[in-house]
Amino acid sequence: VAARGPHMTGSASRSSWGRGRGAQEQLRVLFESNPHPMWVFDLETLAFLEVNDAAVRRYGALALNEQAIRTMSSDPVLHEFGALCLFAQGDYSRAAAVLNAVLAAAPGMDWTTMSGFYPSADTYTQQLRALEAYRDANPNLTEAHFLAAYHYLTCGHADAAGKELQIVVRLNPADKVAAQLLTAVSTPEGAA
């Protein structure tokens, strides 16, 4: 395990990191409250184990996620989280492209998981409403409809997702993922 930031560098074995209950708590408080970006990563895999709030503010969640993807490129959750970051930034085309690839290989998040990434349901709702406005202003963009369908599915609105997927399949019959999702939500088991 290694801890790194602009003002510190150190390493320790997993067992010695924060040895003792009191020392561990002191390190945790220092790490979390430090105004400078800090992160803890595994020396063998270089995977991020923890990142403090200052690092997220400085580098952004998307940049940190992209670094994590470099070490764990086959993890669909990291890619899906990256798509959520793109969605939050209004980069709907890239978000849809990533999600299309993710959903070709994995089922995707449920609402409980996704909502954990948001400080409040209102924040998510504002982002979804922005997507819907973009979709309405660009009715022939399949990525806007696909992204809306993904979000409706995640929120448990299979009927609304089905309507969006019908548009995607009509506009782009070659989109196999959209066609498979449409079939899934059109069956009694998928709509439940």
Secondary structure, 3 states (H helix, E strand, C coil): CEEEECCEEEECCCCCCCCCHHHHHHHHHHHHHCCCCCEEECCCCCCEEEECHHHHHHHCHHHHHHHHHHHCCCCHHHHHHHHHHHHHCCCHHHHHHHHHHHHHHCCCCCHHHHHCCCCCHHHHHHHHHHHHHHHHHCCCCHHHHHHHHHHHHHCCCHHHHHHHHHHHHHHCCCCHHHHHHHHHHHCHHHHC
